[in-house]
Amino acid sequence: MCAAHQQLAPPDNPTRVVRCYHCQRACAVSLRAMSSSCPHCHRQLAIADIVVRARHWGTSLQTCGRIIVDRRADVRVTLLKACAGVEVHGTVKGRIVSLGPVTLGDTAQIDGDLEAPAVFVAPGAKILGGKFSISPVAPGGRASG
């Protein structure tokens, strides 16, 4: 390629594939993207991992990445949803939906329903109530993977 064409060629834009937490379909986003919109359902997406280190009260906490709840955190939401998995070391009250594995650390305390393809519970974790749905089929009826 001549020098003039190299200057006009667009720079490489490396991408990664994430799963939309609204429609569960895969979509490509820039490696550096913190947010995007789904090309399938056209809804806004949070891409980055979320780390909760303190109190968080609200309606929902959702991301295409992972959600990590620190041991000092107290999360109270209607819905906590992550596509790449959830790791709990603090307190969560509300429904947890994950398209990836959920890990409950030894200081975790959860109260609410949980849906995930796999759940790992460390000795010492407290499960106060709710229904668990553990299956290789992702929430919404689509096969995971």
Sine and cosine of phi, psi and omega as CSV:
sin_phi,cos_phi,sin_psi,cos_psi,sin_omega,cos_omega
0.00,0.00,0.70,-0.72,-0.01,-1.00
-0.96,0.26,0.26,-0.97,-0.08,-1.00
-0.88,0.48,-0.60,0.80,-0.01,-1.00
-0.91,0.42,-0.65,0.76,0.01,-1.00
-0.95,0.32,-0.54,0.84,0.03,-1.00
-0.91,0.42,-0.58,0.81,0.01,-1.00
-0.94,0.33,-0.52,0.86,-0.02,-1.00
-0.99,0.11,-0.36,0.93,-0.03,-1.00
-0.92,0.39,0.68,-0.73,0.01,-1.00
-0.92,0.40,0.56,-0.83,0.02,-1.00
-0.91,0.41,0.44,-0.90,0.05,-1.00
-0.88,0.48,0.70,-0.72,0.03,-1.00
-0.86,-0.51,1.00,0.04,-0.03,-1.00
-0.89,0.46,0.64,-0.77,-0.03,-1.00
-0.82,-0.58,0.21,-0.98,0.14,-0.99
-0.68,-0.73,0.35,-0.94,-0.02,-1.00
-0.98,-0.18,0.77,-0.64,0.08,-1.00
-0.82,-0.57,0.25,-0.97,0.03,-1.00
-0.95,-0.30,0.73,-0.68,0.02,-1.00
-0.94,0.34,0.75,-0.67,0.01,-1.00
-0.99,0.13,-0.08,1.00,0.09,-1.00
-1.00,-0.01,-0.78,0.62,-0.08,-1.00
-0.94,-0.34,-0.06,1.00,0.01,-1.00
0.90,0.45,0.28,0.96,0.03,-1.00
-1.00,-0.06,0.51,-0.86,-0.02,-1.00
-0.97,0.23,0.58,-0.82,0.08,-1.00
-0.52,-0.86,0.49,-0.87,-0.01,-1.00
-1.00,-0.04,0.71,-0.70,0.04,-1.00
-0.72,-0.69,0.35,-0.94,0.04,-1.00
-0.88,0.47,0.53,-0.85,0.02,-1.00
-0.85,0.52,-0.52,0.85,-0.05,-1.00
-1.00,-0.04,-0.04,1.00,-0.09,-1.00
-0.90,0.43,0.70,-0.71,0.11,-0.99
-0.98,-0.18,-0.43,0.90,0.06,-1.00
-0.49,-0.87,0.28,-0.96,-0.02,-1.00
-0.27,-0.96,-0.07,-1.00,0.16,-0.99
-0.83,-0.56,0.54,-0.84,-0.04,-1.00
-0.96,0.28,0.77,-0.64,0.02,-1.00
-0.95,0.31,-0.21,0.98,-0.03,-1.00
-1.00,-0.08,-0.79,0.61,-0.04,-1.00
-0.97,-0.24,-0.11,0.99,0.10,-1.00
0.90,0.44,0.37,0.93,0.04,-1.00
-1.00,-0.10,0.44,-0.90,-0.02,-1.00
-0.93,0.36,0.62,-0.78,-0.02,-1.00
-0.80,-0.60,0.64,-0.76,0.22,-0.97
-1.00,-0.05,0.78,-0.62,-0.09,-1.00
-0.99,-0.16,-0.63,0.78,-0.14,-0.99
-0.93,0.36,0.41,-0.91,0.14,-0.99
-0.91,0.42,0.50,-0.87,0.02,-1.00
-0.89,-0.46,0.80,-0.60,0.08,-1.00
-0.90,-0.43,0.87,-0.49,0.01,-1.00
-0.98,-0.20,0.87,-0.49,-0.07,-1.00
-0.94,-0.34,-0.15,0.99,-0.05,-1.00
-0.64,-0.77,-0.43,-0.90,0.00,-1.00
-0.98,0.22,0.70,-0.72,0.08,-1.00
-0.66,-0.76,0.92,-0.40,0.07,-1.00
-0.89,-0.46,0.71,-0.71,0.01,-1.00
0.03,-1.00,-0.11,-0.99,-0.01,-1.00
-0.97,0.23,-0.78,0.62,-0.03,-1.00
-0.50,-0.87,0.34,-0.94,0.07,-1.00
-0.67,-0.74,0.93,-0.37,-0.12,-0.99
-0.70,-0.71,0.59,-0.81,0.06,-1.00
-0.38,-0.92,0.41,-0.91,0.13,-0.99
-0.97,0.22,-0.30,0.96,0.00,-1.00
-1.00,-0.02,-0.60,-0.80,0.00,-1.00
-0.96,-0.27,0.41,-0.91,0.15,-0.99
-0.89,-0.46,0.80,-0.60,0.02,-1.00
-0.87,-0.49,0.84,-0.55,0.02,-1.00
-0.97,-0.25,0.93,-0.37,-0.03,-1.00
-0.90,0.43,0.36,-0.93,-0.08,-1.00
-0.89,0.45,-0.41,0.91,0.04,-1.00
-1.00,-0.06,-0.02,1.00,-0.07,-1.00
-0.99,0.12,0.52,-0.85,0.06,-1.00
-0.77,-0.64,0.96,-0.26,-0.07,-1.00
-0.95,-0.30,0.81,-0.59,0.04,-1.00
-0.75,-0.66,0.97,-0.26,-0.06,-1.00
-0.64,-0.77,0.33,-0.95,0.13,-0.99
-0.95,0.30,-0.65,0.76,-0.04,-1.00
-0.61,-0.79,0.78,-0.62,0.14,-0.99
-0.89,-0.46,0.92,-0.40,-0.14,-0.99
-0.74,-0.68,0.79,-0.61,0.01,-1.00
-0.67,-0.74,0.63,-0.78,-0.01,-1.00
-1.00,0.08,-0.50,0.87,-0.07,-1.00
-0.99,-0.14,-0.02,1.00,0.05,-1.00
0.81,-0.59,0.25,-0.97,-0.01,-1.00
-0.74,-0.67,0.67,-0.74,0.05,-1.00
-0.79,-0.61,0.86,-0.51,-0.07,-1.00
-0.90,-0.44,0.81,-0.59,0.10,-0.99
-0.84,-0.54,-0.21,0.98,0.01,-1.00
-0.93,-0.37,-0.60,-0.80,-0.07,-1.00
-0.94,-0.33,0.73,-0.68,0.10,-1.00
-0.76,-0.65,0.82,-0.57,0.13,-0.99
-0.87,-0.49,0.91,-0.42,-0.03,-1.00
0.58,-0.81,0.05,-1.00,-0.03,-1.00
-0.99,0.16,0.77,-0.64,0.04,-1.00
-0.94,-0.33,0.82,-0.57,0.07,-1.00
-0.82,-0.58,0.83,-0.56,-0.02,-1.00
-0.70,-0.71,0.69,-0.72,0.09,-1.00
-1.00,0.03,-0.11,0.99,0.07,-1.00
-0.87,-0.48,-0.06,-1.00,-0.03,-1.00
-0.92,0.38,0.49,-0.87,0.08,-1.00
-0.93,-0.37,0.75,-0.66,0.04,-1.00
-0.89,-0.46,0.81,-0.59,0.07,-1.00
-0.95,-0.30,0.93,-0.36,-0.03,-1.00
-0.95,0.30,0.08,-1.00,-0.08,-1.00
-0.92,0.40,-0.31,0.95,0.03,-1.00
-0.96,-0.28,0.15,0.99,-0.04,-1.00
-0.96,0.29,0.54,-0.84,0.11,-0.99
-0.62,-0.78,0.88,-0.48,0.00,-1.00
-0.83,-0.56,0.54,-0.84,0.04,-1.00
-0.63,-0.78,0.98,-0.17,0.00,-1.00
0.45,-0.89,0.12,-0.99,0.01,-1.00
-0.93,0.36,0.45,-0.89,0.01,-1.00
-0.65,-0.76,0.77,-0.64,0.08,-1.00
-0.81,-0.58,0.82,-0.58,-0.01,-1.00
-0.27,-0.96,0.34,-0.94,0.06,-1.00
-0.97,0.24,-0.38,0.93,0.02,-1.00
-0.40,-0.92,0.57,-0.82,0.03,-1.00
-0.73,-0.68,0.77,-0.63,0.06,-1.00
-0.92,-0.40,0.84,-0.54,-0.06,-1.00
-0.89,-0.45,0.87,-0.49,0.03,-1.00
-0.99,0.17,0.52,-0.85,0.09,-1.00
-0.84,0.54,0.74,-0.67,-0.02,-1.00
0.96,-0.28,-0.34,0.94,0.03,-1.00
-0.92,0.40,0.58,-0.82,-0.02,-1.00
-0.91,-0.41,0.79,-0.61,0.07,-1.00
-0.90,-0.43,0.94,-0.33,-0.14,-0.99
-1.00,0.03,-0.43,0.90,-0.01,-1.00
0.09,-1.00,0.13,-0.99,0.01,-1.00
0.94,-0.33,0.23,-0.97,0.02,-1.00
-0.99,-0.16,0.65,-0.76,0.06,-1.00
-0.96,-0.27,0.71,-0.71,0.10,-0.99
-0.82,-0.57,0.97,-0.26,-0.05,-1.00
-0.89,-0.45,0.92,-0.39,-0.07,-1.00
-0.38,-0.92,0.48,-0.88,0.02,-1.00
-0.94,0.35,-0.15,0.99,0.04,-1.00
-1.00,0.01,0.82,-0.57,-0.04,-1.00
-0.91,0.42,0.46,-0.89,0.09,-1.00
-0.80,0.60,0.65,-0.76,-0.04,-1.00
0.99,-0.15,-0.03,1.00,0.11,-0.99
1.00,0.02,0.01,1.00,0.00,-1.00
-1.00,-0.03,0.59,-0.81,0.06,-1.00
-0.91,0.42,0.70,-0.72,0.00,-1.00
-0.98,0.20,0.32,-0.95,0.06,-1.00
0.89,-0.46,0.00,0.00,0.00,0.00
